[in-house]
Structures are given as C-alpha cells and as structure tokens.
Amino acid sequence: MAYSVNLNGPGPWGFRLQGGKDFNMPLTISRITPGSKAAQSQMNQGDLVVAIDGVNTDSMTHLEAQNKIKSASHNLSLTLQKSKRPVPVSTTAPRIDSPRAVIPHQKTPRSKGT
C-alpha cells in the first residue's frame, strides 16, 4: 500500500537510494541517516519509491531520480510503498576478530645451531 511523505527543505534529506531503470531494479530507500529529516518521517529502509514530486519513477534511471530529488529545494514529496520483505536489522554488535594465534605447525622453523 502506497503512502506519502513530505519533507520540508532545504536538503540534505537524509536518505540514500538504490536501483533505477538502468539497474533493472525498482528505486528503493537503501539507507536512512539517524536524526535526519527522513528519519523523522515514517519512511523505512527497503521502501519502494513510487513517485518523486508526483512523477512516477517506473521509467527513471538512478541519476534521473537523484537529480529530481536534488532539484527539490523547499519541499520534497515522495510516494512510497512499504517493502514486502522485512529488512534485516542487526541487534548485535559487529563481530570483531582478534588477531589470529599462530598455530604451532605454522611457526617459522628455527635455525639449528651446529
């Protein structure tokens, strides 16, 4: 189901797009910057961009969509559709690998004294 979001300008708006006709993928919100104008709206990562300022995005390339968004100086009106697939949200801290221990059989051979 489609819904509308109106962001008051000027930009930056606080979201990133992915896809476009040139990528053979629908335009999708790929990232929302925390604390941004986009984050304060009901838009979510993974939502499909159906229209930008009333212009349907079905035939827009990625660059055309970017330019349309950049040209909106006072107000940006988006028509979005909730993603059918849930976006995985990490609830754990990223894994940090500690330096690998040297395995005994991989140690460099010591020179033998004669």
N, CA, C and O atoms as CSV, one atom per row, in Angstrom:
chain,resi,resn,atom,element,x,y,z
A,1,MET,N,N,0.834,-1.180,0.000
A,1,MET,CA,C,0.000,0.000,0.000
A,1,MET,C,C,0.883,1.249,0.000
A,1,MET,O,O,1.823,1.348,0.788
A,2,ALA,N,N,0.580,2.193,-0.880
A,2,ALA,CA,C,1.386,3.400,-1.023
A,2,ALA,C,C,1.037,4.421,0.053
A,2,ALA,O,O,-0.097,4.495,0.525
A,3,TYR,N,N,2.045,5.205,0.427
A,3,TYR,CA,C,1.832,6.301,1.373
A,3,TYR,C,C,2.717,7.464,0.952
A,3,TYR,O,O,3.693,7.277,0.225
A,4,SER,N,N,2.376,8.663,1.411
A,4,SER,CA,C,3.114,9.868,1.029
A,4,SER,C,C,3.936,10.401,2.190
A,4,SER,O,O,3.543,10.315,3.354
A,5,VAL,N,N,5.088,10.953,1.839
A,5,VAL,CA,C,5.967,11.604,2.813
A,5,VAL,C,C,6.312,12.970,2.241
A,5,VAL,O,O,6.727,13.077,1.087
A,6,ASN,N,N,6.143,14.001,3.034
A,6,ASN,CA,C,6.553,15.348,2.646
A,6,ASN,C,C,7.646,15.806,3.593
A,6,ASN,O,O,7.445,15.895,4.804
A,7,LEU,N,N,8.805,16.093,3.020
A,7,LEU,CA,C,9.944,16.563,3.815
A,7,LEU,C,C,10.132,18.051,3.531
A,7,LEU,O,O,10.196,18.468,2.375
A,8,ASN,N,N,10.219,18.841,4.590
A,8,ASN,CA,C,10.419,20.275,4.429
A,8,ASN,C,C,11.891,20.566,4.232
A,8,ASN,O,O,12.743,20.076,4.973
A,9,GLY,N,N,12.179,21.376,3.214
A,9,GLY,CA,C,13.543,21.684,2.833
A,9,GLY,C,C,14.125,22.819,3.625
A,9,GLY,O,O,13.489,23.373,4.522
A,10,PRO,N,N,15.331,23.153,3.282
A,10,PRO,CA,C,16.109,22.559,2.194
A,10,PRO,C,C,16.778,21.248,2.614
A,10,PRO,O,O,16.770,20.882,3.789
A,11,GLY,N,N,17.363,20.539,1.621
A,11,GLY,CA,C,18.100,19.326,1.910
A,11,GLY,C,C,19.322,19.670,2.743
A,11,GLY,O,O,19.550,20.854,2.991
A,12,PRO,N,N,20.115,18.719,3.188
A,12,PRO,CA,C,20.023,17.286,2.858
A,12,PRO,C,C,18.808,16.631,3.505
A,12,PRO,O,O,18.352,17.021,4.580
A,13,TRP,N,N,18.306,15.621,2.801
A,13,TRP,CA,C,17.079,14.948,3.229
A,13,TRP,C,C,17.361,13.795,4.173
A,13,TRP,O,O,16.543,13.482,5.038
A,14,GLY,N,N,18.528,13.152,4.010
A,14,GLY,CA,C,18.909,12.106,4.954
A,14,GLY,C,C,18.564,10.692,4.546
A,14,GLY,O,O,18.305,9.845,5.401
A,15,PHE,N,N,18.555,10.422,3.241
A,15,PHE,CA,C,18.353,9.039,2.808
A,15,PHE,C,C,19.147,8.782,1.542
A,15,PHE,O,O,19.557,9.710,0.845
A,16,ARG,N,N,19.357,7.506,1.259
A,16,ARG,CA,C,20.053,7.088,0.037
A,16,ARG,C,C,19.153,6.184,-0.762
A,16,ARG,O,O,18.321,5.454,-0.222
A,17,LEU,N,N,19.342,6.253,-2.069
A,17,LEU,CA,C,18.566,5.428,-2.994
A,17,LEU,C,C,19.432,4.314,-3.559
A,17,LEU,O,O,20.655,4.427,-3.636
A,18,GLN,N,N,18.771,3.244,-3.951
A,18,GLN,CA,C,19.434,2.239,-4.778
A,18,GLN,C,C,18.455,1.860,-5.876
A,18,GLN,O,O,17.249,2.070,-5.751
A,19,GLY,N,N,18.990,1.300,-6.954
A,19,GLY,CA,C,18.145,0.845,-8.059
A,19,GLY,C,C,17.888,1.933,-9.083
A,19,GLY,O,O,18.536,2.980,-9.094
A,20,GLY,N,N,16.922,1.651,-9.940
A,20,GLY,CA,C,16.578,2.527,-11.053
A,20,GLY,C,C,16.447,1.685,-12.315
A,20,GLY,O,O,16.878,0.532,-12.358
A,21,LYS,N,N,15.844,2.282,-13.343
A,21,LYS,CA,C,15.621,1.547,-14.590
A,21,LYS,C,C,16.932,1.017,-15.173
A,21,LYS,O,O,16.977,-0.080,-15.728
A,22,ASP,N,N,17.994,1.810,-15.039
A,22,ASP,CA,C,19.296,1.402,-15.581
A,22,ASP,C,C,19.910,0.222,-14.834
A,22,ASP,O,O,20.809,-0.440,-15.353
A,23,PHE,N,N,19.430,-0.046,-13.617
A,23,PHE,CA,C,19.901,-1.202,-12.852
A,23,PHE,C,C,18.899,-2.349,-12.903
A,23,PHE,O,O,19.119,-3.406,-12.312
A,24,ASN,N,N,17.794,-2.129,-13.616
A,24,ASN,CA,C,16.747,-3.143,-13.733
A,24,ASN,C,C,16.210,-3.532,-12.352
A,24,ASN,O,O,15.861,-4.686,-12.102
A,25,MET,N,N,16.154,-2.530,-11.461
A,25,MET,CA,C,15.658,-2.721,-10.095
A,25,MET,C,C,14.774,-1.528,-9.745
A,25,MET,O,O,15.020,-0.417,-10.213
A,26,PRO,N,N,13.755,-1.749,-8.933
A,26,PRO,CA,C,12.944,-0.597,-8.518
A,26,PRO,C,C,13.756,0.335,-7.630
A,26,PRO,O,O,14.649,-0.103,-6.905
A,27,LEU,N,N,13.437,1.626,-7.695
A,27,LEU,CA,C,14.092,2.583,-6.799
A,27,LEU,C,C,13.674,2.272,-5.378
A,27,LEU,O,O,12.486,2.147,-5.082
A,28,THR,N,N,14.644,2.149,-4.511
A,28,THR,CA,C,14.407,1.726,-3.138
A,28,THR,C,C,15.213,2.598,-2.180
A,28,THR,O,O,16.310,3.045,-2.514
A,29,ILE,N,N,14.669,2.835,-0.995
A,29,ILE,CA,C,15.402,3.547,0.053
A,29,ILE,C,C,16.416,2.553,0.628
A,29,ILE,O,O,16.034,1.554,1.235
A,30,SER,N,N,17.710,2.832,0.434
A,30,SER,CA,C,18.721,1.878,0.895
A,30,SER,C,C,19.285,2.242,2.263
A,30,SER,O,O,19.811,1.378,2.965
A,31,ARG,N,N,19.179,3.524,2.651
A,31,ARG,CA,C,19.725,3.926,3.949
A,31,ARG,C,C,19.025,5.187,4.411
A,31,ARG,O,O,18.704,6.061,3.606
A,32,ILE,N,N,18.789,5.281,5.715
A,32,ILE,CA,C,18.233,6.484,6.320
A,32,ILE,C,C,19.206,6.940,7.407
A,32,ILE,O,O,19.562,6.173,8.302
A,33,THR,N,N,19.626,8.190,7.313
A,33,THR,CA,C,20.578,8.734,8.276
A,33,THR,C,C,19.878,9.021,9.601
A,33,THR,O,O,18.888,9.752,9.625
A,34,PRO,N,N,20.370,8.464,10.695
A,34,PRO,CA,C,19.754,8.730,12.002
A,34,PRO,C,C,19.701,10.226,12.303
A,34,PRO,O,O,20.670,10.950,12.070
A,35,GLY,N,N,18.560,10.682,12.822
A,35,GLY,CA,C,18.389,12.084,13.188
A,35,GLY,C,C,18.055,13.013,12.034
A,35,GLY,O,O,17.872,14.213,12.243
A,36,SER,N,N,17.973,12.478,10.813
A,36,SER,CA,C,17.720,13.305,9.631
A,36,SER,C,C,16.229,13.582,9.444
A,36,SER,O,O,15.387,13.064,10.177
A,37,LYS,N,N,15.929,14.407,8.450
A,37,LYS,CA,C,14.528,14.692,8.107
A,37,LYS,C,C,13.815,13.405,7.700
A,37,LYS,O,O,12.659,13.189,8.064
A,38,ALA,N,N,14.500,12.562,6.952
A,38,ALA,CA,C,13.906,11.286,6.543
A,38,ALA,C,C,13.635,10.392,7.750
A,38,ALA,O,O,12.615,9.704,7.800
A,39,ALA,N,N,14.544,10.400,8.717
A,39,ALA,CA,C,14.387,9.556,9.908
A,39,ALA,C,C,13.213,10.004,10.765
A,39,ALA,O,O,12.622,9.202,11.489
A,40,GLN,N,N,12.879,11.284,10.681
A,40,GLN,CA,C,11.764,11.809,11.464
A,40,GLN,C,C,10.412,11.565,10.784
A,40,GLN,O,O,9.363,11.832,11.369
A,41,SER,N,N,10.443,11.059,9.556
A,41,SER,CA,C,9.205,10.713,8.846
A,41,SER,C,C,8.932,9.227,9.062
A,41,SER,O,O,9.652,8.560,9.804
A,42,GLN,N,N,7.889,8.714,8.412
A,42,GLN,CA,C,7.577,7.287,8.589
A,42,GLN,C,C,8.235,6.405,7.528
A,42,GLN,O,O,7.930,5.216,7.438
A,43,MET,N,N,9.144,6.983,6.715
A,43,MET,CA,C,9.800,6.156,5.703
A,43,MET,C,C,10.787,5.190,6.349
A,43,MET,O,O,11.366,5.474,7.397
A,44,ASN,N,N,10.963,4.042,5.698
A,44,ASN,CA,C,11.824,2.992,6.233
A,44,ASN,C,C,12.772,2.475,5.170
A,44,ASN,O,O,12.491,2.532,3.973
A,45,GLN,N,N,13.892,1.974,5.634
A,45,GLN,CA,C,14.843,1.329,4.732
A,45,GLN,C,C,14.125,0.177,4.039
A,45,GLN,O,O,13.412,-0.594,4.681
A,46,GLY,N,N,14.316,0.064,2.719
A,46,GLY,CA,C,13.687,-1.008,1.954
A,46,GLY,C,C,12.403,-0.589,1.262
A,46,GLY,O,O,11.915,-1.305,0.386
A,47,ASP,N,N,11.835,0.574,1.641
A,47,ASP,CA,C,10.602,1.029,0.987
A,47,ASP,C,C,10.870,1.381,-0.469
A,47,ASP,O,O,11.944,1.875,-0.812
A,48,LEU,N,N,9.879,1.124,-1.325
A,48,LEU,CA,C,9.988,1.421,-2.748
A,48,LEU,C,C,9.549,2.848,-3.001
A,48,LEU,O,O,8.567,3.314,-2.422
A,49,VAL,N,N,10.283,3.550,-3.876
A,49,VAL,CA,C,9.941,4.921,-4.250
A,49,VAL,C,C,9.053,4.840,-5.494
A,49,VAL,O,O,9.520,4.504,-6.582
A,50,VAL,N,N,7.767,5.152,-5.317
A,50,VAL,CA,C,6.787,5.060,-6.406
A,50,VAL,C,C,6.778,6.348,-7.225
A,50,VAL,O,O,6.663,6.300,-8.450
A,51,ALA,N,N,6.896,7.500,-6.561
A,51,ALA,CA,C,6.881,8.786,-7.254
A,51,ALA,C,C,7.705,9.801,-6.469
A,51,ALA,O,O,7.798,9.744,-5.243
A,52,ILE,N,N,8.303,10.739,-7.219
A,52,ILE,CA,C,9.058,11.848,-6.636
A,52,ILE,C,C,8.400,13.131,-7.123
A,52,ILE,O,O,8.350,13.386,-8.326
A,53,ASP,N,N,7.904,13.927,-6.209
A,53,ASP,CA,C,7.161,15.151,-6.543
A,53,ASP,C,C,6.080,14.883,-7.581
A,53,ASP,O,O,5.897,15.662,-8.517
A,54,GLY,N,N,5.367,13.777,-7.408
A,54,GLY,CA,C,4.242,13.436,-8.272
A,54,GLY,C,C,4.603,12.773,-9.581
A,54,GLY,O,O,3.712,12.422,-10.354
A,55,VAL,N,N,5.904,12.590,-9.858
A,55,VAL,CA,C,6.348,11.967,-11.112
A,55,VAL,C,C,6.664,10.503,-10.845
A,55,VAL,O,O,7.499,10.181,-10.000
A,56,ASN,N,N,5.989,9.619,-11.575
A,56,ASN,CA,C,6.173,8.175,-11.411
A,56,ASN,C,C,7.622,7.792,-11.701
A,56,ASN,O,O,8.225,8.309,-12.642
A,57,THR,N,N,8.182,6.889,-10.898
A,57,THR,CA,C,9.601,6.515,-11.018
A,57,THR,C,C,9.840,5.237,-11.830
A,57,THR,O,O,10.985,4.814,-11.986
A,58,ASP,N,N,8.774,4.618,-12.346
A,58,ASP,CA,C,8.938,3.344,-13.074
A,58,ASP,C,C,9.991,3.410,-14.178
A,58,ASP,O,O,10.742,2.455,-14.374
A,59,SER,N,N,10.051,4.535,-14.902
A,59,SER,CA,C,10.983,4.619,-16.034
A,59,SER,C,C,12.198,5.499,-15.725
A,59,SER,O,O,12.951,5.849,-16.633
A,60,MET,N,N,12.396,5.861,-14.447
A,60,MET,CA,C,13.529,6.722,-14.078
A,60,MET,C,C,14.807,5.923,-13.875
A,60,MET,O,O,14.807,4.846,-13.279
A,61,THR,N,N,15.895,6.485,-14.389
A,61,THR,CA,C,17.201,5.910,-14.071
A,61,THR,C,C,17.595,6.405,-12.677
A,61,THR,O,O,16.954,7.292,-12.113
A,62,HIS,N,N,18.641,5.826,-12.146
A,62,HIS,CA,C,19.116,6.226,-10.819
A,62,HIS,C,C,19.480,7.717,-10.813
A,62,HIS,O,O,19.105,8.450,-9.898
A,63,LEU,N,N,20.208,8.152,-11.837
A,63,LEU,CA,C,20.649,9.540,-11.912
A,63,LEU,C,C,19.465,10.493,-12.066
A,63,LEU,O,O,19.450,11.561,-11.453
A,64,GLU,N,N,18.481,10.124,-12.870
A,64,GLU,CA,C,17.292,10.965,-13.027
A,64,GLU,C,C,16.572,11.150,-11.686
A,64,GLU,O,O,16.124,12.249,-11.358
A,65,ALA,N,N,16.470,10.068,-10.924
A,65,ALA,CA,C,15.821,10.146,-9.613
A,65,ALA,C,C,16.634,11.039,-8.674
A,65,ALA,O,O,16.069,11.865,-7.957
A,66,GLN,N,N,17.951,10.873,-8.677
A,66,GLN,CA,C,18.820,11.715,-7.836
A,66,GLN,C,C,18.646,13.182,-8.196
A,66,GLN,O,O,18.520,14.033,-7.315
A,67,ASN,N,N,18.640,13.479,-9.497
A,67,ASN,CA,C,18.516,14.863,-9.943
A,67,ASN,C,C,17.159,15.453,-9.580
A,67,ASN,O,O,17.063,16.626,-9.221
A,68,LYS,N,N,16.117,14.642,-9.675
A,68,LYS,CA,C,14.770,15.100,-9.311
A,68,LYS,C,C,14.729,15.446,-7.819
A,68,LYS,O,O,14.123,16.441,-7.424
A,69,ILE,N,N,15.369,14.628,-7.007
A,69,ILE,CA,C,15.413,14.871,-5.561
A,69,ILE,C,C,16.260,16.115,-5.258
A,69,ILE,O,O,15.877,16.942,-4.431
A,70,LYS,N,N,17.408,16.243,-5.929
A,70,LYS,CA,C,18.287,17.398,-5.701
A,70,LYS,C,C,17.623,18.698,-6.124
A,70,LYS,O,O,17.894,19.747,-5.539
A,71,SER,N,N,16.756,18.645,-7.133
A,71,SER,CA,C,16.109,19.868,-7.624
A,71,SER,C,C,15.004,20.356,-6.689
A,71,SER,O,O,14.531,21.483,-6.833
A,72,ALA,N,N,14.589,19.528,-5.739
A,72,ALA,CA,C,13.572,19.938,-4.763
A,72,ALA,C,C,14.261,20.752,-3.682
A,72,ALA,O,O,15.007,20.202,-2.871
A,73,SER,N,N,14.017,22.070,-3.662
A,73,SER,CA,C,14.740,22.902,-2.705
A,73,SER,C,C,13.933,23.210,-1.454
A,73,SER,O,O,14.494,23.242,-0.358
A,74,HIS,N,N,12.618,23.439,-1.588
A,74,HIS,CA,C,11.813,23.841,-0.430
A,74,HIS,C,C,11.050,22.693,0.199
A,74,HIS,O,O,10.794,22.692,1.403
A,75,ASN,N,N,10.687,21.714,-0.617
A,75,ASN,CA,C,9.833,20.638,-0.134
A,75,ASN,C,C,10.054,19.429,-1.033
A,75,ASN,O,O,10.126,19.572,-2.254
A,76,LEU,N,N,10.161,18.256,-0.452
A,76,LEU,CA,C,10.303,17.029,-1.227
A,76,LEU,C,C,9.119,16.134,-0.900
A,76,LEU,O,O,8.892,15.764,0.252
A,77,SER,N,N,8.374,15.799,-1.940
A,77,SER,CA,C,7.202,14.945,-1.773
A,77,SER,C,C,7.500,13.580,-2.395
A,77,SER,O,O,7.792,13.482,-3.587
A,78,LEU,N,N,7.423,12.546,-1.589
A,78,LEU,CA,C,7.683,11.187,-2.069
A,78,LEU,C,C,6.446,10.334,-1.873
A,78,LEU,O,O,5.762,10.434,-0.855
A,79,THR,N,N,6.166,9.498,-2.853
A,79,THR,CA,C,5.154,8.468,-2.686
A,79,THR,C,C,5.924,7.163,-2.566
A,79,THR,O,O,6.670,6.788,-3.471
A,80,LEU,N,N,5.743,6.484,-1.462
A,80,LEU,CA,C,6.500,5.270,-1.160
A,80,LEU,C,C,5.552,4.097,-0.968
A,80,LEU,O,O,4.357,4.265,-0.722
A,81,GLN,N,N,6.120,2.909,-1.088
A,81,GLN,CA,C,5.362,1.690,-0.838
A,81,GLN,C,C,6.180,0.845,0.117
A,81,GLN,O,O,7.371,0.619,-0.096
A,82,LYS,N,N,5.527,0.380,1.174
A,82,LYS,CA,C,6.224,-0.456,2.155
A,82,LYS,C,C,6.797,-1.685,1.465
A,82,LYS,O,O,6.157,-2.290,0.604
A,83,SER,N,N,7.998,-2.038,1.856
A,83,SER,CA,C,8.648,-3.217,1.301
A,83,SER,C,C,7.884,-4.468,1.706
A,83,SER,O,O,7.389,-4.572,2.829
A,84,LYS,N,N,7.796,-5.406,0.786
A,84,LYS,CA,C,7.130,-6.677,1.097
A,84,LYS,C,C,8.041,-7.579,1.914
A,84,LYS,O,O,7.576,-8.455,2.644
A,85,ARG,N,N,9.347,-7.354,1.781
A,85,ARG,CA,C,10.314,-8.164,2.521
A,85,ARG,C,C,10.829,-7.379,3.701
A,85,ARG,O,O,11.188,-6.211,3.550
A,86,PRO,N,N,10.876,-7.985,4.876
A,86,PRO,CA,C,11.435,-7.261,6.019
A,86,PRO,C,C,12.934,-7.052,5.830
A,86,PRO,O,O,13.638,-7.928,5.328
A,87,VAL,N,N,13.401,-5.901,6.232
A,87,VAL,CA,C,14.828,-5.597,6.142
A,87,VAL,C,C,15.491,-6.136,7.397
A,87,VAL,O,O,15.062,-5.813,8.504
A,88,PRO,N,N,16.540,-6.959,7.246
A,88,PRO,CA,C,17.189,-7.485,8.444
A,88,PRO,C,C,17.831,-6.358,9.241
A,88,PRO,O,O,18.560,-5.535,8.688
A,89,VAL,N,N,17.564,-6.324,10.513
A,89,VAL,CA,C,18.141,-5.318,11.398
A,89,VAL,C,C,19.037,-6.038,12.390
A,89,VAL,O,O,18.599,-6.937,13.107
A,90,SER,N,N,20.286,-5.635,12.418
A,90,SER,CA,C,21.238,-6.273,13.323
A,90,SER,C,C,20.963,-5.826,14.752
A,90,SER,O,O,20.869,-4.631,15.032
A,91,THR,N,N,20.837,-6.786,15.643
A,91,THR,CA,C,20.609,-6.455,17.047
A,91,THR,C,C,21.862,-6.712,17.872
A,91,THR,O,O,21.884,-6.458,19.077
A,92,THR,N,N,22.898,-7.214,17.222
A,92,THR,CA,C,24.145,-7.487,17.934
A,92,THR,C,C,25.239,-6.566,17.410
A,92,THR,O,O,25.154,-6.049,16.297
A,93,ALA,N,N,26.242,-6.374,18.211
A,93,ALA,CA,C,27.384,-5.572,17.788
A,93,ALA,C,C,28.125,-6.325,16.689
A,93,ALA,O,O,28.125,-7.556,16.667
A,94,PRO,N,N,28.760,-5.582,15.773
A,94,PRO,CA,C,29.510,-6.281,14.728
A,94,PRO,C,C,30.624,-7.128,15.329
A,94,PRO,O,O,31.235,-6.756,16.331
A,95,ARG,N,N,30.874,-8.260,14.707
A,95,ARG,CA,C,31.898,-9.171,15.208
A,95,ARG,C,C,33.274,-8.611,14.903
A,95,ARG,O,O,33.547,-8.182,13.782
A,96,ILE,N,N,34.123,-8.617,15.891
A,96,ILE,CA,C,35.495,-8.151,15.698
A,96,ILE,C,C,36.411,-9.345,15.937
A,96,ILE,O,O,36.466,-9.902,17.034
A,97,ASP,N,N,37.117,-9.715,14.899
A,97,ASP,CA,C,38.034,-10.844,15.030
A,97,ASP,C,C,39.321,-10.377,15.694
A,97,ASP,O,O,39.907,-9.366,15.307
A,98,SER,N,N,39.744,-11.127,16.694
A,98,SER,CA,C,41.009,-10.798,17.328
A,98,SER,C,C,42.128,-11.335,16.435
A,98,SER,O,O,41.891,-12.203,15.594
A,99,PRO,N,N,43.334,-10.825,16.615
A,99,PRO,CA,C,44.437,-11.344,15.791
A,99,PRO,C,C,44.534,-12.859,15.957
A,99,PRO,O,O,44.361,-13.390,17.053
A,100,ARG,N,N,44.808,-13.522,14.879
A,100,ARG,CA,C,44.873,-14.983,14.923
A,100,ARG,C,C,46.129,-15.448,15.644
A,100,ARG,O,O,47.220,-14.907,15.468
A,101,ALA,N,N,45.933,-16.448,16.443
A,101,ALA,CA,C,47.079,-17.051,17.126
A,101,ALA,C,C,47.872,-17.863,16.109
A,101,ALA,O,O,47.316,-18.392,15.147
A,102,VAL,N,N,49.156,-17.951,16.333
A,102,VAL,CA,C,49.993,-18.741,15.439
A,102,VAL,C,C,49.803,-20.212,15.794
A,102,VAL,O,O,49.933,-20.611,16.951
A,103,ILE,N,N,49.499,-20.993,14.791
A,103,ILE,CA,C,49.315,-22.426,15.006
A,103,ILE,C,C,50.707,-23.058,15.041
A,103,ILE,O,O,51.538,-22.776,14.179
A,104,PRO,N,N,50.966,-23.925,16.053
A,104,PRO,CA,C,52.336,-24.443,16.232
A,104,PRO,C,C,52.979,-24.984,14.962
A,104,PRO,O,O,54.156,-24.707,14.730
A,105,HIS,N,N,52.282,-25.731,14.141
A,105,HIS,CA,C,52.927,-26.315,12.964
A,105,HIS,C,C,53.182,-25.282,11.873
A,105,HIS,O,O,53.825,-25.592,10.870
A,106,GLN,N,N,52.675,-24.029,12.056
A,106,GLN,CA,C,52.914,-22.992,11.052
A,106,GLN,C,C,53.998,-22.009,11.488
A,106,GLN,O,O,54.270,-21.033,10.789
A,107,LYS,N,N,54.616,-22.263,12.635
A,107,LYS,CA,C,55.684,-21.381,13.087
A,107,LYS,C,C,56.860,-21.492,12.131
A,107,LYS,O,O,57.101,-22.534,11.521
A,108,THR,N,N,57.573,-20.399,12.021
A,108,THR,CA,C,58.744,-20.422,11.145
A,108,THR,C,C,59.807,-21.309,11.773
A,108,THR,O,O,60.041,-21.219,12.978
A,109,PRO,N,N,60.450,-22.157,10.997
A,109,PRO,CA,C,61.459,-23.046,11.578
A,109,PRO,C,C,62.661,-22.266,12.096
A,109,PRO,O,O,63.134,-21.325,11.459
A,110,ARG,N,N,63.146,-22.679,13.270
A,110,ARG,CA,C,64.323,-22.025,13.839
A,110,ARG,C,C,65.569,-22.657,13.224
A,110,ARG,O,O,65.617,-23.849,12.920
A,111,SER,N,N,66.549,-21.818,13.060
A,111,SER,CA,C,67.786,-22.398,12.512
A,111,SER,C,C,68.467,-23.187,13.633
A,111,SER,O,O,68.516,-22.743,14.780
A,112,LYS,N,N,68.981,-24.344,13.286
A,112,LYS,CA,C,69.613,-25.199,14.287
A,112,LYS,C,C,71.071,-24.828,14.377
A,112,LYS,O,O,71.766,-24.695,13.370
A,113,GLY,N,N,71.513,-24.665,15.587
A,113,GLY,CA,C,72.932,-24.351,15.786
A,113,GLY,C,C,73.786,-25.582,15.575
A,113,GLY,O,O,73.394,-26.680,15.972
A,114,THR,N,N,74.962,-25.422,14.952
A,114,THR,CA,C,75.867,-26.542,14.751
A,114,THR,C,C,77.164,-26.333,15.440
A,114,THR,O,O,78.045,-27.189,15.370
